[in-house]
Amino acid sequence: MSGPVQRTIESNGIRLNIAEQGKGPPVILCHGFPESWYSWRHQLTALAAAGFHAVAPDMRGYGKSDRPEAVDQYTMFHLIGDLVGLLDALEAPTAVIVGHDWGAAIAWQAARLRPDRFRAVAGLSVPFRPRGPVRPTSVMPQTADAQFYQLYFQEPGVAEAEMERDPRVTVLSMLYGASGEGAAAFRDAAARGDITRTPGMVPRGEGMLQGSTTTLPAWLSEADIEFYAGEFRRSGFRGPLNYYRNIDRNWELMAAFADVIVTVPALFVAGDHDLVIAAPGMDQHLANLKQFVPALRNMRILPGCGHWTQQERPSEVSAAIIDFIRRLPG
């Protein structure tokens, strides 16, 4: 089977680069940060072989897709609009949507607000979260010495300057650090007393890449790292970071839909070494997830897997997605 083919489509007033493979019912694959369509390279092939039309866009601001400069061009409504426009460009009335990290948050909201276009949803790493009572950034942890990484991302230009200094170091550091291997190494170092900082916290005045590793995880090759680094050398990090700068704005915009639940069939997959899953209160939230996603069909927690679910465990994740789709009605 030939590999994925890339092309540019018009969607929601911008141009999106998409990678696609296979023929059949469409499955849209939405990546997170700091990734690209390439993070779905294993699933594109597996879904195509299983008889599906797998489509992975470079999300707005990434790779070869357009990257508007203004921060407010990256709201959840813009991102969902891009995906509806993608379906229109494919001439597809409906599709299954799959997302990881930020892509999962977008996929959950797309399925919640447009169940007429997205007939089922699979979220990787990040579960659906209902709208909270206060602005999200107001309850993110911070101390006199450190702040949560999403707060560090808020000031335009600051994180860009650090990350764009050497995109290869940035990508490798983040991919290793949040992987199953990285999480295990962090826990071992903390147990020895070599590390005292809390995961996800950025020391004030130091940035988040201090002490960056050069370790290559077993599930990544040098060619993989170089592909990601090349994408960010060309496109920069401003667009991807603008997603984080709309967290509070999204909270405001979603007020009218606060009580709307996810009604379509759903799947959730995550690793037990994922820092998202380790967040305080997450175990209780996952136990009650069906309250907000009543058609949740399955929840898979992968032992030893970190945050980069579909890349760390490609075969297991592909099999779970394919099995989920094949069991859908119609």
Buried (B, 14 or more C-beta within 10 A) or exposed (E): EEEBEEEBBEBBEBBBBBBBBBEEBBBBBBBBBBBBBBBBBBBBBBBBBBEBBBBBBBBBBBBBBBBBEEBEBBBBBBBBBBBBBBBBBBEBEBBBBBBBBBBBBBBBBBBBBBBEBBBBBBBBBBBBEBBEEEEBBEEBEBEEEBBBBBBBBBEEEEBBEBBBEBBBBBBBBBBBBBBBBBBEBBBEEBEEEEBEBEBBBBBEEEBBBEEBBEBBBEBBEEEBBBBBBBBBEEBBBBBBBBBBBBBBBBBEEBEEEEEBBBEBBBBBBBBBBBBBBBEEEBEEBBEEBEEBBEBBBBBBEBEEBBBBBBBBBBEBBBBBBBEBBEEEEE
